[in-house]
Amino acid sequence: MKKILIVDDERITLRMTQHILATNYETICVTSGKEAIEKYKQERPDMILTDLHMPGMSGFELQNTLQDQYAEHIPVMFMTADADEETEGKGFEAGAVDFIRKPFRADVLIKRVENILKNVEKIQGLKAAAETDPMTGLLNKASSQTEIGAMCRNTRGVLMMIDLDSFKLVNDIYGHSMGDKILIRFAEIIRTAIRTNDIAGRMGGDEFIAFCQNVMDEKIIAEKTRYINEELLKSAKEFMGEDMNIPLGASVGAVLAPSEGTDFLTLYKKADKALYNVKQNGKHGHSLFVESENDKEADKQTASDIIQDMMILGERSKGKGAYSLNSDQFKLIYRFLCRVEDNYQVSNHYIIFTISPQGTDNDKVPGEIGDSFYEVVKDALRGSDVVSQNGKNHVRVILLESETMNSEMIIKRIIDNWKGKDPSGQYVVTYEMEMVKA
């Protein structure tokens, strides 16, 4: 149930407002701005409904104080008997989401509160979508860095880089759809290995990250690593059969904050060193970074902001075939290459492949056919090429620095590979090709 903090020094109005809203919402009532600040800290309500003119602290002052303390958008609606439009304008400038004039009708108040909370949900949903890895539901790379960076500056704990071992074999032997199932389950396992107040994210490919607050004992890190490996193996056999013999597992590189630093990039680099140590010594285990004199000397020689930043930006786990992007990412790459072409006259080709049923006017294909063709295209291309699925029928491709003859050879390879997948010729592949140009 949504929680509303009601603030009014007139007790009759306060109780009447609570009576109207209590059926649909959890309500907290206070009679001053000072009390409201304390209650907001304790209860963290979904919105505040406050009188504008109160002794000691006005509604405006209450909103500004909370905004300064929490540096986040706090939905506030003011109640006022003041009919002055200038007051209303001042309130909206300060960030109020709505005004309601006293005396108000119950149905009007309920509708306005309902609209405010719906808009807040919509905004939070959009924010969550922008911050979340769509496959696993964990934080994405940028949000992981932001959220964990903020946490490790102020909270002691352990930063863990968690890498899937031998994951490429899952894709190669069982296909990418099985690989996706393993990644999704792996994310679920990581969630259960940490507490609700800890943070987990996906840095890309098969690399994950987590920050566990107040964990300073290496035994706990070892236990979490053991649990992750055991659960992963159970899931792999559940999905791929008991005879699955891929050495699938997880390696964990860990570093403690603040003893090894409070800056995300510094901690990330040290966790990466620890992870490398696990990978070189049998995998499926953990390593806790402890800085040695050799590390300090090496850091003096090689550490720089640009190297650390490149490490964060770079792609750690390069999959097989072309660089696979969603539609928006593909659009950005295409526009960038148009600029490159304009200045350097390079030979980049843009191709659209279309797959459709043979001998029918209906051009729709089943989802699994479209996905299968997409994998054929992606696997037939170079790692420097770019590919994106556009619906189930179409695949977009950019071939970088490819002459026309080479491009035609690649197209032939894709069509031949698809024929190997569909020997009955049930689905036909056509294509169009042009030079990338501004």
Secondary structure as GFF3:
##gff-version 3
##sequence-region A 1 438
A	DSSP	beta_strand	3	7	.	.	.	ID=ss1
A	DSSP	alpha_helix	11	21	.	.	.	ID=ss2
A	DSSP	beta_strand	26	30	.	.	.	ID=ss3
A	DSSP	alpha_helix	33	43	.	.	.	ID=ss4
A	DSSP	beta_strand	47	51	.	.	.	ID=ss5
A	DSSP	alpha_helix	59	70	.	.	.	ID=ss6
A	DSSP	beta_strand	76	80	.	.	.	ID=ss7
A	DSSP	alpha_helix	85	94	.	.	.	ID=ss8
A	DSSP	beta_strand	98	101	.	.	.	ID=ss9
A	DSSP	alpha_helix	106	131	.	.	.	ID=ss10
A	DSSP	alpha_helix	141	154	.	.	.	ID=ss11
A	DSSP	beta_strand	157	165	.	.	.	ID=ss12
A	DSSP	alpha_helix	167	174	.	.	.	ID=ss13
A	DSSP	alpha_helix	176	193	.	.	.	ID=ss14
A	DSSP	beta_strand	199	204	.	.	.	ID=ss15
A	DSSP	beta_strand	207	213	.	.	.	ID=ss16
A	DSSP	alpha_helix	218	240	.	.	.	ID=ss17
A	DSSP	beta_strand	249	257	.	.	.	ID=ss18
A	DSSP	alpha_helix	264	279	.	.	.	ID=ss19
A	DSSP	beta_strand	286	288	.	.	.	ID=ss20
A	DSSP	alpha_helix	293	302	.	.	.	ID=ss21
A	DSSP	alpha_helix	305	313	.	.	.	ID=ss22
A	DSSP	beta_strand	323	324	.	.	.	ID=ss23
A	DSSP	alpha_helix	327	344	.	.	.	ID=ss24
A	DSSP	beta_strand	349	357	.	.	.	ID=ss25
A	DSSP	alpha_helix	367	380	.	.	.	ID=ss26
A	DSSP	beta_strand	386	390	.	.	.	ID=ss27
A	DSSP	beta_strand	394	399	.	.	.	ID=ss28
A	DSSP	alpha_helix	404	421	.	.	.	ID=ss29
A	DSSP	beta_strand	427	435	.	.	.	ID=ss30
###
